[in-house]
Amino acid sequence: MQRRKTLTGLTLFILGSLMMQPGLYAQGRAGGRGGGSAQPENAKAAAAIDLTGYWVSVVTEDWRYRMVTPSPGDYQGVPMTPEARKIADAWDPAKEEASGDVCKSYGAPALLRVPGRLHITWQDDQTLRMDSDTGKQTRIFHFGDWKPLAGGPSTLQGDSTAEWVRGGGRGATDGSLKVTTSHLKAGFLRKNGVPYSENATLTEYFDLIKEPNGNPLMVVTIVTTDPMYLRQPFVISSQYKKESSDAKWNPTACSAKW
């Protein structure tokens, strides 16, 4: 069977740019694009790009992983360790549903691959909030010197710190949002049981580009690193179109299968 493409052209461009800089592919981008990053005193006022509003997924690739529950054993494209494969091979959707823990594939490393809508708002001048209607999840991005409380429990969305990164990529505006997430509760990268562990960390880059008609397109490059279940960083991208209102906003609960 011909190998299915799992990366968009924009993602390949971003990866190519990263790999030209020694060590950045495995570690994520250090510093910023085109001259480094500056931590703003007031993140809202210093925003490099405006991500607020309602956004809807654009699914142009990986339909069999995103629009339906993948078949058991269909792990193509994920650099899994042998231990991860054992866990995924034991996945049983009926048992997952019966367990009551049905949000495992809605954690931060997988949430932006779940088709649905996002609502992004400023919670305050130093905190950006992202709500998803699919799964009813909330992510909080903290700017500045915020530190998580020591000893708190790990969660599906983890603890996220954010910074504006100046200088955009090809076709992008003049900056990006970089989000780094840790302290994650273990979950699934895909709905068919592909695992990530509590040791996983996540680095994301949010870019805005303009479509030919001038409309904004949000492109998120997602890099998941997990020394337990991934042989190398798992790099994917997701795209979102801007919506003019909340007319199609439809919060729905998590599900262990579609």
Long-range contacts (C-beta under 8 A, 24 or more apart in sequence): 3-76, 4-62, 4-64, 4-76, 4-77, 5-61, 6-61, 6-62, 6-76, 6-77, 6-236, 7-61, 7-235, 7-236, 7-237, 8-60, 8-61, 8-219, 8-237, 8-239, 10-169, 10-170, 10-171, 10-209, 10-219, 10-237, 11-221, 11-235, 11-236, 11-237, 13-169, 13-170, 14-169, 14-205, 14-221, 14-237, 15-235, 17-169, 25-233, 26-225, 26-232, 26-233, 28-180, 28-203, 28-223, 28-225, 28-233, 29-165, 29-178, 29-203, 29-205, 32-165, 32-166, 32-167, 32-176, 32-178, 33-165, 33-166, 33-167, 33-168, 33-169, 33-176, 34-166, 34-167, 34-168, 35-166, 35-167, 36-166, 37-163, 37-164, 37-165, 37-166, 37-178, 38-164, 38-166, 39-143, 39-144, 39-163, 40-143, 40-144, 40-164, 41-144, 42-125, 42-126, 43-125, 43-126, 43-127, 43-128, 43-143, 43-144, 43-162, 43-164, 44-122, 44-124, 44-125, 44-126, 45-125, 46-164, 47-164, 48-164, 48-165, 48-166, 48-173, 48-174, 48-175, 48-176, 48-177, 49-173, 49-174, 49-175, 49-176, 49-177, 49-206, 49-207, 49-208, 50-208, 51-120, 51-128, 51-177, 51-206, 51-208, 51-218, 52-120, 52-121, 52-122, 53-119, 53-120, 53-242, 53-243, 54-117, 54-118, 54-119, 54-242, 54-243, 54-244, 54-245, 54-246, 54-248, 54-249, 55-117, 55-118, 55-119, 55-120, 55-218, 55-240, 55-241, 55-242, 55-243, 56-116, 56-117, 56-118, 56-240, 56-241, 56-243, 56-248, 57-114, 57-115, 57-116, 57-117, 57-238, 57-239, 57-240, 58-217, 58-239, 58-240, 58-241, 59-115, 60-239, 62-113, 65-113, 65-190, 65-191, 66-113, 66-114, 66-115, 67-115, 67-258, 68-258, 69-93, 69-191, 69-192, 69-257, 69-258, 70-190, 70-191, 70-192, 71-192, 72-192, 72-193, 73-192, 74-192, 75-190, 75-192, 75-194, 78-189, 78-190, 78-194, 78-230, 78-234, 79-230, 79-231, 79-232, 79-234, 80-194, 80-229, 80-230, 80-231, 81-228, 81-229, 81-230, 81-231, 83-228, 83-229, 84-194, 84-195, 84-228, 84-229, 84-230, 87-193, 87-195, 87-229, 88-192, 88-193, 88-194, 88-195, 89-193, 90-193, 91-192, 91-193, 93-256, 93-257, 96-193, 96-256, 96-257, 97-256, 97-257, 99-256, 102-253, 102-254, 102-255, 102-256, 103-135, 103-137, 103-156, 103-187, 103-254, 104-156, 104-186, 104-187, 104-188, 104-256, 105-187, 105-188, 105-189, 105-190, 105-191, 105-254, 105-256, 106-132, 106-134, 106-135, 106-137, 106-156, 106-187, 106-254, 107-156, 107-157, 107-158, 107-184, 107-185, 107-187, 107-188, 107-196, 108-139, 108-156, 108-157, 108-158, 108-160, 108-181, 108-184, 108-202, 109-184, 109-187, 109-189, 109-196, 109-200, 109-202, 109-222, 109-224, 110-187, 110-188, 110-189, 110-190, 111-135, 111-137, 111-139, 111-157, 112-204, 112-220, 112-222, 112-238, 113-190, 113-222, 113-236, 113-238, 116-252, 117-243, 117-248, 117-249, 117-250, 118-240, 119-246, 119-249, 128-162, 128-177, 133-249, 133-250, 133-251, 133-252, 134-252, 135-252, 135-253, 135-254, 136-251, 136-252, 136-253, 136-254, 141-177, 141-179, 148-183, 152-183, 153-185, 154-183, 154-184, 154-185, 154-198, 155-183, 155-184, 155-185, 156-184, 156-185, 156-187, 157-181, 157-184, 158-182, 158-183, 158-184, 158-185, 158-202, 159-183, 165-205, 168-207, 168-208, 169-207, 171-209, 171-210, 172-207, 172-208, 172-209, 172-219, 173-207, 173-208, 173-209, 176-205, 176-206, 176-207, 177-204, 177-205, 177-206, 178-203, 178-204, 178-205, 178-206, 179-203, 179-204, 179-205, 179-206, 189-224, 189-234, 191-256, 191-257, 191-258, 195-229, 196-224, 196-226, 196-229, 196-230, 197-226, 197-228, 197-229, 199-226, 199-227, 199-228, 200-224, 200-225, 200-226, 200-228, 200-229, 200-230, 201-225, 201-226, 215-241, 215-242, 216-241, 216-242, 217-241, 217-242, 218-242
